[in-house]
Amino acid sequence: MKNPSLENIAEVQDFWVLLKPRVMSLSIFSALVGLILAPGEIHPVLGFTAILLTALGAGSAGALNMWFEGDIDARMERTKTRPIPMGRLTPGAVLGFGLTLGIAAVSLMGLLINLFAASLLAFTILFYVVVYTMWLKSRTTQNIVIGGVSGALPPLIGWAAVTGSLSLEPMLLFAIIFSWTPAHFWALAILCQDDYGKTNLPMLPNVAGLEKTYIQILIYTGLTVAVSFTPYILGFSGAFYGVIAIGFGLFFIWKAVELYLKKEEKNARSLFFTSIFYLFAIFSGLALDRLLFGGVG
C-alpha cells in the first residue's frame, strides 16, 4: 500500500469511489421500486429523501468495506486503484467518512421518515460491514450467499418508508435479490479467480473449483427465476409482469446453461451482465405493472 504524499492528495472523486456507486445504484433502484409498490402515499419530497438516505447508507457500507479491506484491495488488480491502496486517503480518514455518513443517514431517516425504516437501514449497514465483510468473507465459501441479505434489504426500506411496516409483498422483493446474488457474484468471481487467489479469500471458484461453481450458478439461477414469478402467482402483479418474468427468466436460465455447457470465460462475462439486465427488467416490470395497471392479476 502506498503512503500518502503531496502527489496523492485526495480529491472529491476519491470520496465518490468510496461509495461504490455501481453497488449503490442497485440499492437506489430497488429501494425506489419498493417505495412505488408500497400501498399508501408519501410526499414526493419525503420519498426522494428516503431514497437519498438509503443511497448514503449504502455508500457508508461501501466506504467501511474499503476501510477494512484496504490491504486486500492492494493485492487485487480489480481494486488496487482504490483510494487507500493508492495512498490518496488514509484508513483513518475512510473510517471516519464511512461512520459519519452512516450515522447521519440512519439518524435523518429516523427523524424525517420513520424509525422502522431507519432501523432497517442501520441493520443493512451493520450486516454488510460486520457480518459479511468482517466475518463471513474470510471464513466460508457461502460468504456471498449469506452476505446477500444486506443487498436484498433496500426494497424493504423503500416499502417501510411509506408504510412503517412490512408484509409478504416486500419480502418477495427481498427474496428475488437474495436468490439472485450468488449467480451474479460467482460469475464475477470466475472472471476474477486469479485476483481472489492472491487474497486467500475462500471464494467458491477458488475453493470448490469451476465445475461446482457452474452447477451452483445454474441452481441459483433457476431458484431466482422461480422466486421472481411468485408476485404474479400470488396476485401481487398482473399479466404484464408475468410475461416479463417468463421471457427474461428463460433468457437468464439459458445463459446459465450456456456457461455450464461451454465453460468459457466469455460465457461467465455474458452471464454476469445478463444477471444485471435481468434484475433491472424484473424490478422495472414490477414497478410498471403497478403504475400502469395497478398490479391487478
CORKAFEN-V259381 format. One record per pair of residues at least 24 apart in sequence whose ideal C-beta (glycine too) atoms are under 10 Angstrom apart, sorted by the first residue. I is the first residue (numbers start at 0). J is the second residue. D is the distance in whole Angstrom. If there is no record, write none. Layout:
BEGIN
i=I j=J d=D
i=I j=J d=D
END
This chain:
BEGIN
i=0 j=69 d=6
i=0 j=70 d=7
i=0 j=72 d=9
i=0 j=73 d=5
i=0 j=74 d=10
i=0 j=79 d=9
i=0 j=83 d=7
i=0 j=84 d=5
i=0 j=85 d=9
i=0 j=86 d=7
i=0 j=90 d=9
i=1 j=73 d=8
i=1 j=79 d=10
i=1 j=83 d=9
i=1 j=84 d=7
i=1 j=85 d=6
i=1 j=86 d=3
i=1 j=87 d=8
i=2 j=86 d=5
i=2 j=89 d=9
i=3 j=82 d=10
i=3 j=83 d=10
i=3 j=85 d=9
i=3 j=86 d=5
i=3 j=87 d=7
i=3 j=88 d=8
i=3 j=89 d=6
i=3 j=92 d=9
i=4 j=86 d=7
i=4 j=87 d=9
i=6 j=86 d=9
i=6 j=87 d=10
i=7 j=82 d=9
i=7 j=85 d=6
i=7 j=86 d=5
i=7 j=87 d=5
i=7 j=88 d=9
i=8 j=87 d=7
i=8 j=88 d=10
i=9 j=82 d=7
i=9 j=85 d=10
i=9 j=86 d=10
i=9 j=87 d=5
i=9 j=88 d=5
i=9 j=89 d=9
i=9 j=92 d=7
i=9 j=93 d=10
i=9 j=96 d=10
i=10 j=82 d=9
i=10 j=87 d=8
i=10 j=88 d=10
i=12 j=82 d=9
i=12 j=87 d=9
i=13 j=81 d=9
i=13 j=82 d=4
i=13 j=83 d=9
i=13 j=85 d=8
i=13 j=87 d=5
i=13 j=88 d=6
i=13 j=92 d=10
i=13 j=93 d=9
i=13 j=96 d=10
i=14 j=58 d=9
i=14 j=62 d=8
i=14 j=82 d=8
i=14 j=87 d=10
i=14 j=88 d=8
i=14 j=92 d=9
i=14 j=93 d=9
i=14 j=96 d=7
i=14 j=100 d=9
i=15 j=58 d=9
i=15 j=82 d=10
i=16 j=61 d=9
i=16 j=62 d=9
i=16 j=65 d=8
i=16 j=80 d=9
i=16 j=81 d=6
i=16 j=82 d=6
i=16 j=85 d=10
i=16 j=87 d=9
i=16 j=88 d=9
i=17 j=58 d=7
i=17 j=59 d=9
i=17 j=61 d=6
i=17 j=62 d=4
i=17 j=63 d=9
i=17 j=64 d=9
i=17 j=65 d=6
i=17 j=66 d=9
i=17 j=81 d=8
i=17 j=82 d=6
i=17 j=83 d=9
i=17 j=88 d=8
i=17 j=92 d=10
i=17 j=93 d=6
i=17 j=96 d=6
i=17 j=97 d=7
i=17 j=100 d=9
i=18 j=54 d=8
i=18 j=55 d=8
i=18 j=57 d=8
i=18 j=58 d=3
i=18 j=59 d=8
i=18 j=60 d=9
i=18 j=61 d=5
i=18 j=62 d=7
i=18 j=65 d=10
i=18 j=96 d=9
i=18 j=97 d=9
i=18 j=100 d=8
i=19 j=57 d=8
i=19 j=58 d=7
i=19 j=60 d=8
i=19 j=61 d=3
i=19 j=62 d=8
i=19 j=64 d=7
i=19 j=65 d=8
i=19 j=81 d=10
i=20 j=54 d=9
i=20 j=57 d=10
i=20 j=58 d=8
i=20 j=61 d=8
i=21 j=61 d=10
i=21 j=275 d=9
i=22 j=57 d=7
i=22 j=58 d=9
i=22 j=60 d=9
i=22 j=61 d=6
i=22 j=64 d=9
i=22 j=127 d=10
i=22 j=150 d=8
i=23 j=53 d=9
i=23 j=54 d=6
i=23 j=55 d=9
i=23 j=56 d=9
i=23 j=57 d=5
i=23 j=58 d=5
i=23 j=59 d=10
i=23 j=60 d=9
i=23 j=61 d=7
i=23 j=153 d=10
i=24 j=54 d=8
i=24 j=57 d=9
i=24 j=279 d=10
i=25 j=57 d=8
i=25 j=150 d=7
i=25 j=153 d=8
i=25 j=176 d=8
i=25 j=183 d=10
i=25 j=275 d=8
i=25 j=278 d=8
i=25 j=279 d=9
i=25 j=282 d=9
i=26 j=50 d=9
i=26 j=53 d=6
i=26 j=54 d=6
i=26 j=55 d=10
i=26 j=56 d=8
i=26 j=57 d=4
i=26 j=58 d=9
i=26 j=60 d=9
i=26 j=61 d=10
i=26 j=120 d=10
i=26 j=123 d=8
i=26 j=149 d=9
i=26 j=150 d=8
i=26 j=152 d=9
i=26 j=153 d=4
i=26 j=154 d=9
i=26 j=156 d=9
i=26 j=157 d=10
i=27 j=51 d=9
i=27 j=53 d=7
i=27 j=54 d=5
i=27 j=57 d=8
i=27 j=153 d=8
i=27 j=157 d=9
i=28 j=54 d=10
i=28 j=153 d=8
i=28 j=154 d=9
i=28 j=157 d=10
i=28 j=278 d=9
i=28 j=279 d=7
i=28 j=282 d=7
i=28 j=283 d=9
i=28 j=286 d=9
i=29 j=53 d=9
i=29 j=150 d=8
i=29 j=151 d=8
i=29 j=152 d=9
i=29 j=153 d=5
i=29 j=154 d=4
i=29 j=155 d=9
i=29 j=156 d=9
i=29 j=157 d=7
i=29 j=172 d=7
i=29 j=173 d=9
i=29 j=175 d=9
i=29 j=176 d=6
i=29 j=278 d=8
i=29 j=279 d=10
i=29 j=282 d=6
i=30 j=54 d=8
i=30 j=56 d=10
i=30 j=57 d=9
i=30 j=116 d=10
i=30 j=120 d=10
i=30 j=152 d=9
i=30 j=153 d=4
i=30 j=154 d=6
i=30 j=155 d=9
i=30 j=156 d=5
i=30 j=157 d=4
i=30 j=158 d=9
i=30 j=159 d=10
i=30 j=160 d=8
i=30 j=172 d=10
i=31 j=153 d=9
i=31 j=154 d=9
i=31 j=157 d=6
i=31 j=282 d=9
i=31 j=286 d=8
i=32 j=153 d=9
i=32 j=154 d=6
i=32 j=157 d=7
i=32 j=158 d=9
i=32 j=169 d=10
i=32 j=172 d=7
i=32 j=281 d=9
i=32 j=282 d=5
i=32 j=283 d=8
i=32 j=284 d=10
i=32 j=285 d=6
i=32 j=286 d=5
i=32 j=287 d=10
i=32 j=289 d=9
i=33 j=152 d=10
i=33 j=153 d=7
i=33 j=154 d=3
i=33 j=155 d=6
i=33 j=156 d=7
i=33 j=157 d=3
i=33 j=158 d=4
i=33 j=159 d=8
i=33 j=160 d=8
i=33 j=161 d=8
i=33 j=162 d=10
i=33 j=165 d=10
i=33 j=168 d=9
i=33 j=169 d=6
i=33 j=172 d=6
i=33 j=173 d=9
i=33 j=282 d=9
i=33 j=285 d=9
i=33 j=286 d=9
i=34 j=153 d=10
i=34 j=154 d=8
i=34 j=156 d=9
i=34 j=157 d=4
i=34 j=158 d=7
i=34 j=159 d=9
i=34 j=160 d=6
i=34 j=161 d=6
i=34 j=162 d=10
i=34 j=286 d=9
i=35 j=154 d=10
i=35 j=157 d=8
i=35 j=158 d=9
i=35 j=161 d=9
i=35 j=282 d=10
i=35 j=285 d=8
i=35 j=286 d=5
i=35 j=287 d=9
i=35 j=289 d=6
i=35 j=290 d=7
i=36 j=154 d=8
i=36 j=157 d=8
i=36 j=158 d=7
i=36 j=161 d=9
i=36 j=168 d=7
i=36 j=169 d=7
i=36 j=171 d=10
i=36 j=172 d=7
i=36 j=230 d=9
i=36 j=235 d=8
i=36 j=236 d=9
i=36 j=282 d=9
i=36 j=285 d=6
i=36 j=286 d=7
i=36 j=288 d=9
i=36 j=289 d=5
i=36 j=290 d=9
i=36 j=294 d=7
i=37 j=154 d=9
i=37 j=157 d=7
i=37 j=158 d=4
i=37 j=159 d=8
i=37 j=160 d=8
i=37 j=161 d=4
i=37 j=162 d=5
i=37 j=163 d=10
i=37 j=164 d=10
i=37 j=165 d=10
i=37 j=166 d=9
i=37 j=168 d=8
i=37 j=169 d=7
i=37 j=289 d=10
i=38 j=158 d=9
i=38 j=161 d=8
i=38 j=162 d=7
i=38 j=166 d=9
i=38 j=168 d=9
i=39 j=158 d=10
i=39 j=161 d=5
i=39 j=162 d=6
i=39 j=163 d=9
i=40 j=161 d=7
i=41 j=112 d=8
i=41 j=157 d=10
i=41 j=160 d=6
i=41 j=161 d=5
i=41 j=162 d=9
i=44 j=111 d=9
i=45 j=111 d=7
i=45 j=112 d=6
i=45 j=113 d=10
i=45 j=160 d=8
i=45 j=161 d=9
i=46 j=112 d=9
i=46 j=157 d=9
i=46 j=160 d=7
i=46 j=161 d=8
i=48 j=107 d=8
i=48 j=108 d=8
i=48 j=111 d=6
i=48 j=112 d=7
i=48 j=160 d=9
i=49 j=107 d=10
i=49 j=108 d=7
i=49 j=111 d=8
i=49 j=112 d=5
i=49 j=113 d=9
i=49 j=116 d=7
i=49 j=117 d=10
i=49 j=120 d=9
i=49 j=156 d=7
i=49 j=157 d=7
i=49 j=159 d=9
i=49 j=160 d=4
i=49 j=161 d=8
i=50 j=153 d=9
i=50 j=156 d=9
i=50 j=157 d=7
i=50 j=160 d=8
i=51 j=104 d=9
i=51 j=107 d=9
i=51 j=108 d=10
i=52 j=103 d=8
i=52 j=104 d=5
i=52 j=105 d=8
i=52 j=106 d=9
i=52 j=107 d=6
i=52 j=108 d=5
i=52 j=109 d=10
i=52 j=111 d=8
i=52 j=112 d=7
i=52 j=116 d=8
i=52 j=117 d=8
i=52 j=120 d=7
i=52 j=156 d=9
i=52 j=160 d=9
i=53 j=104 d=8
i=53 j=108 d=8
i=53 j=112 d=10
i=53 j=116 d=8
i=53 j=119 d=9
i=53 j=120 d=6
i=53 j=123 d=8
i=53 j=152 d=9
i=53 j=153 d=6
i=53 j=154 d=10
i=53 j=156 d=5
i=53 j=157 d=7
i=53 j=160 d=8
i=54 j=104 d=8
i=54 j=153 d=9
i=55 j=100 d=6
i=55 j=101 d=8
i=55 j=103 d=7
i=55 j=104 d=4
i=55 j=105 d=9
i=55 j=107 d=8
i=55 j=108 d=9
i=55 j=120 d=9
i=56 j=100 d=8
i=56 j=101 d=6
i=56 j=102 d=10
i=56 j=103 d=9
i=56 j=104 d=4
i=56 j=105 d=7
i=56 j=107 d=10
i=56 j=108 d=8
i=56 j=117 d=9
i=56 j=119 d=9
i=56 j=120 d=5
i=56 j=121 d=8
i=56 j=123 d=6
i=56 j=124 d=5
i=56 j=127 d=10
i=56 j=152 d=10
i=56 j=153 d=9
i=56 j=156 d=8
i=57 j=100 d=10
i=57 j=101 d=10
i=57 j=104 d=9
i=57 j=120 d=9
i=57 j=123 d=8
i=57 j=124 d=8
i=57 j=127 d=8
i=57 j=149 d=9
i=57 j=150 d=9
i=57 j=152 d=10
i=57 j=153 d=7
i=57 j=156 d=10
i=58 j=96 d=9
i=58 j=97 d=8
i=58 j=100 d=6
i=58 j=101 d=9
i=58 j=104 d=8
i=58 j=124 d=10
i=59 j=96 d=8
i=59 j=97 d=5
i=59 j=98 d=8
i=59 j=99 d=8
i=59 j=100 d=4
i=59 j=101 d=3
i=59 j=102 d=8
i=59 j=103 d=8
i=59 j=104 d=6
i=59 j=105 d=9
i=59 j=120 d=9
i=59 j=123 d=10
i=59 j=124 d=6
i=59 j=127 d=9
i=59 j=128 d=8
i=60 j=97 d=8
i=60 j=100 d=9
i=60 j=101 d=7
i=60 j=104 d=10
i=60 j=120 d=10
i=60 j=123 d=7
i=60 j=124 d=5
i=60 j=125 d=9
i=60 j=126 d=9
i=60 j=127 d=4
i=60 j=128 d=6
i=60 j=131 d=9
i=60 j=132 d=8
i=60 j=149 d=7
i=60 j=150 d=10
i=61 j=97 d=8
i=61 j=100 d=9
i=61 j=124 d=10
i=61 j=127 d=8
i=61 j=128 d=9
i=62 j=88 d=10
i=62 j=92 d=10
i=62 j=93 d=6
i=62 j=94 d=8
i=62 j=95 d=9
i=62 j=96 d=6
i=62 j=97 d=3
i=62 j=98 d=9
i=62 j=99 d=9
i=62 j=100 d=7
i=62 j=101 d=8
i=62 j=128 d=9
i=63 j=93 d=8
i=63 j=94 d=7
i=63 j=96 d=9
i=63 j=97 d=4
i=63 j=98 d=7
i=63 j=100 d=9
i=63 j=101 d=7
i=63 j=124 d=8
i=63 j=125 d=10
i=63 j=127 d=8
i=63 j=128 d=5
i=63 j=129 d=9
i=63 j=132 d=7
i=63 j=133 d=9
i=64 j=93 d=10
i=64 j=97 d=8
i=64 j=127 d=7
i=64 j=128 d=6
i=64 j=131 d=8
i=64 j=132 d=5
i=64 j=133 d=9
i=64 j=136 d=9
i=65 j=90 d=9
i=65 j=93 d=6
i=65 j=94 d=10
i=65 j=96 d=10
i=65 j=97 d=8
i=65 j=132 d=10
i=66 j=90 d=6
i=66 j=91 d=9
i=66 j=92 d=9
i=66 j=93 d=4
i=66 j=94 d=5
i=66 j=95 d=9
i=66 j=96 d=8
i=66 j=97 d=6
i=66 j=98 d=9
i=66 j=128 d=9
i=66 j=132 d=9
i=67 j=93 d=9
i=67 j=94 d=9
i=67 j=97 d=9
i=67 j=128 d=7
i=67 j=129 d=10
i=67 j=132 d=5
i=67 j=133 d=6
i=67 j=136 d=9
i=68 j=132 d=7
i=68 j=133 d=9
i=68 j=136 d=8
i=68 j=137 d=10
i=68 j=198 d=9
i=68 j=200 d=9
i=69 j=93 d=8
i=70 j=198 d=9
i=71 j=136 d=9
i=71 j=137 d=9
i=71 j=194 d=10
i=71 j=195 d=10
i=71 j=197 d=9
i=71 j=198 d=5
i=71 j=199 d=9
i=71 j=200 d=7
i=72 j=198 d=9
i=73 j=197 d=10
i=73 j=198 d=10
i=74 j=194 d=8
i=74 j=195 d=10
i=74 j=196 d=10
i=74 j=197 d=5
i=74 j=198 d=6
i=74 j=199 d=9
i=75 j=191 d=7
i=75 j=193 d=9
i=75 j=194 d=4
i=75 j=195 d=7
i=75 j=196 d=10
i=75 j=197 d=6
i=75 j=198 d=6
i=75 j=200 d=10
i=76 j=191 d=8
i=76 j=193 d=8
i=76 j=194 d=6
i=76 j=197 d=9
i=77 j=187 d=9
i=77 j=190 d=9
i=77 j=191 d=6
i=77 j=194 d=6
i=77 j=195 d=9
i=78 j=191 d=9
i=78 j=194 d=8
i=78 j=198 d=10
i=79 j=194 d=9
i=97 j=124 d=9
i=97 j=128 d=8
i=98 j=124 d=10
i=98 j=128 d=10
i=100 j=124 d=9
i=101 j=125 d=9
i=101 j=128 d=8
i=108 j=156 d=8
i=108 j=159 d=10
i=108 j=160 d=8
i=111 j=160 d=10
i=112 j=156 d=9
i=112 j=159 d=8
i=112 j=160 d=5
i=112 j=161 d=9
i=112 j=163 d=9
i=113 j=159 d=7
i=113 j=160 d=7
i=113 j=161 d=9
i=113 j=162 d=9
i=113 j=163 d=5
i=113 j=164 d=9
i=114 j=159 d=10
i=114 j=163 d=8
i=115 j=155 d=10
i=115 j=156 d=9
i=115 j=159 d=5
i=115 j=160 d=9
i=115 j=162 d=9
i=115 j=163 d=5
i=115 j=164 d=7
i=115 j=165 d=8
i=116 j=155 d=9
i=116 j=156 d=5
i=116 j=157 d=8
i=116 j=158 d=9
i=116 j=159 d=4
i=116 j=160 d=5
i=116 j=161 d=9
i=116 j=162 d=9
i=116 j=163 d=7
i=117 j=156 d=9
i=117 j=159 d=9
i=117 j=160 d=10
i=118 j=156 d=10
i=118 j=159 d=9
i=119 j=152 d=6
i=119 j=153 d=9
i=119 j=155 d=6
i=119 j=156 d=5
i=119 j=157 d=10
i=119 j=158 d=9
i=119 j=159 d=6
i=119 j=160 d=9
i=119 j=165 d=8
i=120 j=152 d=8
i=120 j=153 d=9
i=120 j=155 d=10
i=120 j=156 d=6
i=120 j=159 d=9
i=120 j=160 d=10
i=122 j=148 d=9
i=122 j=149 d=8
i=122 j=152 d=7
i=122 j=155 d=10
i=122 j=156 d=10
i=123 j=148 d=8
i=123 j=149 d=5
i=123 j=150 d=9
i=123 j=151 d=9
i=123 j=152 d=4
i=123 j=153 d=7
i=123 j=155 d=9
i=123 j=156 d=7
i=124 j=149 d=8
i=124 j=152 d=10
i=125 j=149 d=9
i=126 j=150 d=10
i=126 j=152 d=8
i=127 j=152 d=9
i=135 j=201 d=10
i=136 j=198 d=10
i=136 j=200 d=6
i=136 j=201 d=8
i=136 j=202 d=9
i=137 j=198 d=9
i=137 j=199 d=8
i=137 j=200 d=6
i=137 j=201 d=7
i=138 j=200 d=9
i=138 j=201 d=7
i=139 j=201 d=6
i=139 j=203 d=10
i=139 j=206 d=9
i=140 j=185 d=10
i=140 j=188 d=10
i=140 j=200 d=10
i=140 j=201 d=5
i=140 j=202 d=7
i=140 j=203 d=5
i=140 j=204 d=9
i=140 j=205 d=9
i=140 j=206 d=5
i=140 j=207 d=6
i=140 j=211 d=9
i=140 j=212 d=9
i=140 j=215 d=9
i=141 j=181 d=9
i=141 j=201 d=9
i=141 j=203 d=8
i=141 j=215 d=10
i=142 j=184 d=9
i=142 j=200 d=8
i=142 j=201 d=7
i=142 j=202 d=8
i=142 j=203 d=9
i=143 j=180 d=6
i=143 j=181 d=6
i=143 j=182 d=10
i=143 j=183 d=9
i=143 j=184 d=5
i=143 j=185 d=7
i=143 j=187 d=10
i=143 j=188 d=8
i=143 j=202 d=8
i=143 j=203 d=8
i=144 j=177 d=9
i=144 j=178 d=9
i=144 j=180 d=7
i=144 j=181 d=5
i=144 j=184 d=9
i=144 j=185 d=10
i=144 j=203 d=9
i=144 j=215 d=9
i=144 j=219 d=8
i=145 j=177 d=10
i=146 j=180 d=8
i=146 j=181 d=10
i=146 j=184 d=9
i=147 j=173 d=10
i=147 j=176 d=7
i=147 j=177 d=5
i=147 j=178 d=8
i=147 j=179 d=8
i=147 j=180 d=4
i=147 j=181 d=7
i=147 j=183 d=9
i=147 j=184 d=8
i=147 j=219 d=10
i=148 j=173 d=8
i=148 j=176 d=9
i=148 j=177 d=7
i=148 j=180 d=9
i=149 j=177 d=10
i=149 j=180 d=10
i=150 j=176 d=6
i=150 j=177 d=8
i=150 j=179 d=9
i=150 j=180 d=6
i=150 j=183 d=9
i=150 j=184 d=9
i=151 j=175 d=8
i=151 j=176 d=4
i=151 j=177 d=4
i=151 j=178 d=9
i=151 j=179 d=8
i=151 j=180 d=7
i=152 j=176 d=8
i=152 j=177 d=9
i=154 j=282 d=8
i=154 j=285 d=9
i=166 j=235 d=10
i=167 j=229 d=10
i=167 j=230 d=10
i=167 j=233 d=7
i=167 j=235 d=8
i=168 j=229 d=10
i=168 j=230 d=7
i=168 j=233 d=8
i=168 j=235 d=5
i=168 j=236 d=9
i=168 j=285 d=10
i=168 j=294 d=9
i=169 j=235 d=10
i=171 j=226 d=7
i=171 j=227 d=9
i=171 j=229 d=6
i=171 j=230 d=5
i=171 j=232 d=10
i=171 j=233 d=8
i=171 j=235 d=7
i=171 j=236 d=10
i=171 j=285 d=9
i=172 j=226 d=10
i=172 j=227 d=10
i=172 j=230 d=8
i=172 j=235 d=10
i=172 j=281 d=10
i=172 j=282 d=8
i=172 j=285 d=8
i=173 j=226 d=10
i=174 j=222 d=9
i=174 j=223 d=9
i=174 j=226 d=5
i=174 j=227 d=9
i=174 j=229 d=8
i=174 j=230 d=10
i=175 j=223 d=7
i=175 j=224 d=10
i=175 j=226 d=5
i=175 j=227 d=5
i=175 j=228 d=10
i=175 j=229 d=8
i=175 j=230 d=8
i=175 j=244 d=10
i=175 j=278 d=8
i=175 j=281 d=6
i=175 j=282 d=8
i=175 j=285 d=9
i=176 j=223 d=9
i=176 j=226 d=10
i=176 j=278 d=7
i=176 j=281 d=9
i=176 j=282 d=9
i=177 j=219 d=10
i=177 j=222 d=10
i=177 j=223 d=9
i=177 j=226 d=8
i=178 j=218 d=10
i=178 j=219 d=6
i=178 j=220 d=9
i=178 j=221 d=9
i=178 j=222 d=5
i=178 j=223 d=4
i=178 j=224 d=9
i=178 j=225 d=8
i=178 j=226 d=5
i=178 j=227 d=8
i=179 j=219 d=8
i=179 j=220 d=8
i=179 j=222 d=9
i=179 j=223 d=5
i=179 j=224 d=9
i=179 j=226 d=8
i=179 j=227 d=8
i=179 j=251 d=9
i=179 j=274 d=7
i=179 j=275 d=10
i=179 j=277 d=8
i=179 j=278 d=6
i=179 j=281 d=8
i=180 j=219 d=8
i=180 j=223 d=9
i=180 j=274 d=9
i=180 j=278 d=9
i=181 j=212 d=10
i=181 j=215 d=7
i=181 j=216 d=7
i=181 j=218 d=9
i=181 j=219 d=4
i=181 j=220 d=9
i=181 j=222 d=9
i=181 j=223 d=9
i=182 j=212 d=10
i=182 j=215 d=8
i=182 j=216 d=5
i=182 j=217 d=8
i=182 j=218 d=8
i=182 j=219 d=4
i=182 j=220 d=5
i=182 j=221 d=9
i=182 j=222 d=9
i=182 j=223 d=7
i=182 j=251 d=8
i=182 j=254 d=9
i=182 j=255 d=7
i=182 j=258 d=9
i=182 j=270 d=7
i=182 j=271 d=9
i=182 j=273 d=10
i=182 j=274 d=6
i=182 j=277 d=10
i=183 j=216 d=9
i=183 j=219 d=9
i=183 j=220 d=9
i=183 j=223 d=9
i=183 j=270 d=8
i=183 j=271 d=7
i=183 j=272 d=10
i=183 j=273 d=9
i=183 j=274 d=4
i=183 j=275 d=7
i=183 j=277 d=9
i=183 j=278 d=8
i=184 j=216 d=10
i=184 j=219 d=10
i=184 j=271 d=9
i=184 j=274 d=9
i=185 j=212 d=6
i=185 j=213 d=9
i=185 j=215 d=7
i=185 j=216 d=5
i=185 j=219 d=8
i=185 j=258 d=10
i=185 j=267 d=9
i=185 j=270 d=9
i=185 j=271 d=9
i=185 j=274 d=10
i=186 j=212 d=9
i=186 j=213 d=10
i=186 j=216 d=7
i=186 j=220 d=10
i=186 j=254 d=9
i=186 j=255 d=9
i=186 j=258 d=7
i=186 j=266 d=9
i=186 j=267 d=5
i=186 j=268 d=8
i=186 j=269 d=9
i=186 j=270 d=5
i=186 j=271 d=4
i=186 j=272 d=9
i=186 j=273 d=9
i=186 j=274 d=7
i=186 j=275 d=10
i=187 j=267 d=8
i=187 j=268 d=9
i=187 j=270 d=10
i=187 j=271 d=5
i=187 j=274 d=9
i=188 j=212 d=7
i=188 j=216 d=10
i=188 j=267 d=9
i=188 j=271 d=10
i=189 j=213 d=8
i=189 j=216 d=8
i=189 j=258 d=8
i=189 j=262 d=10
i=189 j=264 d=7
i=189 j=266 d=9
i=189 j=267 d=4
i=189 j=268 d=9
i=189 j=270 d=9
i=189 j=271 d=8
i=190 j=264 d=6
i=190 j=265 d=10
i=190 j=267 d=6
i=190 j=268 d=6
i=190 j=270 d=10
i=190 j=271 d=7
i=191 j=267 d=10
i=192 j=264 d=9
i=192 j=267 d=9
i=204 j=267 d=9
i=209 j=258 d=10
i=209 j=262 d=7
i=209 j=267 d=9
i=210 j=259 d=9
i=210 j=262 d=8
i=212 j=258 d=9
i=212 j=259 d=10
i=212 j=267 d=9
i=213 j=255 d=8
i=213 j=256 d=10
i=213 j=258 d=6
i=213 j=259 d=5
i=213 j=260 d=9
i=213 j=261 d=10
i=213 j=262 d=6
i=213 j=266 d=9
i=213 j=267 d=9
i=213 j=270 d=10
i=214 j=255 d=10
i=214 j=259 d=7
i=216 j=254 d=10
i=216 j=255 d=6
i=216 j=256 d=10
i=216 j=258 d=6
i=216 j=259 d=7
i=216 j=267 d=9
i=216 j=270 d=7
i=216 j=274 d=9
i=217 j=252 d=8
i=217 j=255 d=5
i=217 j=256 d=7
i=217 j=258 d=8
i=217 j=259 d=5
i=217 j=260 d=10
i=218 j=255 d=9
i=219 j=255 d=8
i=220 j=248 d=9
i=220 j=251 d=6
i=220 j=252 d=6
i=220 j=253 d=10
i=220 j=254 d=8
i=220 j=255 d=4
i=220 j=256 d=9
i=220 j=258 d=9
i=220 j=259 d=10
i=220 j=270 d=8
i=220 j=273 d=10
i=220 j=274 d=8
i=220 j=277 d=9
i=221 j=248 d=9
i=221 j=251 d=9
i=221 j=252 d=6
i=221 j=255 d=8
i=221 j=256 d=10
i=223 j=248 d=8
i=223 j=251 d=7
i=223 j=252 d=9
i=223 j=255 d=9
i=223 j=274 d=9
i=223 j=277 d=8
i=223 j=278 d=9
i=223 j=281 d=9
i=224 j=248 d=4
i=224 j=249 d=8
i=224 j=250 d=10
i=224 j=251 d=6
i=224 j=252 d=6
i=224 j=255 d=9
i=224 j=277 d=9
i=224 j=281 d=9
i=226 j=281 d=10
i=227 j=251 d=9
i=227 j=277 d=8
i=227 j=278 d=9
i=227 j=280 d=10
i=227 j=281 d=5
i=227 j=282 d=10
i=227 j=284 d=9
i=227 j=285 d=9
i=228 j=281 d=10
i=230 j=281 d=9
i=230 j=284 d=9
i=230 j=285 d=6
i=230 j=288 d=9
i=230 j=289 d=10
i=230 j=294 d=8
i=230 j=296 d=9
i=231 j=284 d=10
i=231 j=285 d=10
i=231 j=288 d=9
i=231 j=294 d=10
i=231 j=296 d=7
i=232 j=296 d=9
i=233 j=296 d=8
i=234 j=294 d=9
i=234 j=295 d=8
i=234 j=296 d=4
i=235 j=285 d=8
i=235 j=288 d=9
i=235 j=289 d=9
i=235 j=294 d=6
i=235 j=295 d=10
i=235 j=296 d=8
i=236 j=284 d=8
i=236 j=285 d=6
i=236 j=286 d=10
i=236 j=287 d=10
i=236 j=288 d=5
i=236 j=289 d=7
i=236 j=292 d=9
i=236 j=293 d=10
i=236 j=294 d=5
i=236 j=295 d=9
i=236 j=296 d=7
i=237 j=288 d=5
i=237 j=289 d=9
i=237 j=291 d=9
i=237 j=292 d=5
i=237 j=293 d=8
i=237 j=294 d=6
i=237 j=295 d=5
i=237 j=296 d=5
i=238 j=288 d=8
i=238 j=292 d=8
i=238 j=295 d=9
i=238 j=296 d=7
i=239 j=284 d=7
i=239 j=285 d=10
i=239 j=287 d=7
i=239 j=288 d=5
i=239 j=289 d=10
i=239 j=291 d=7
i=239 j=292 d=6
i=239 j=294 d=9
i=240 j=281 d=8
i=240 j=283 d=10
i=240 j=284 d=5
i=240 j=285 d=6
i=240 j=286 d=9
i=240 j=287 d=8
i=240 j=288 d=4
i=240 j=289 d=9
i=240 j=292 d=9
i=240 j=294 d=8
i=240 j=296 d=9
i=241 j=284 d=9
i=241 j=288 d=9
i=241 j=296 d=8
i=242 j=284 d=8
i=242 j=288 d=10
i=243 j=280 d=6
i=243 j=281 d=7
i=243 j=283 d=8
i=243 j=284 d=4
i=243 j=285 d=9
i=243 j=287 d=8
i=243 j=288 d=8
i=244 j=280 d=9
i=244 j=281 d=7
i=244 j=284 d=7
i=244 j=285 d=9
i=244 j=288 d=10
i=246 j=280 d=9
i=246 j=284 d=9
i=247 j=273 d=9
i=247 j=276 d=8
i=247 j=277 d=5
i=247 j=278 d=9
i=247 j=279 d=9
i=247 j=280 d=5
i=247 j=281 d=6
i=247 j=283 d=10
i=247 j=284 d=8
i=248 j=277 d=8
i=248 j=280 d=10
i=248 j=281 d=8
i=250 j=276 d=9
i=250 j=277 d=7
i=250 j=280 d=9
i=251 j=276 d=9
i=251 j=277 d=5
i=251 j=278 d=9
i=251 j=280 d=9
i=251 j=281 d=9
i=252 j=277 d=10
END
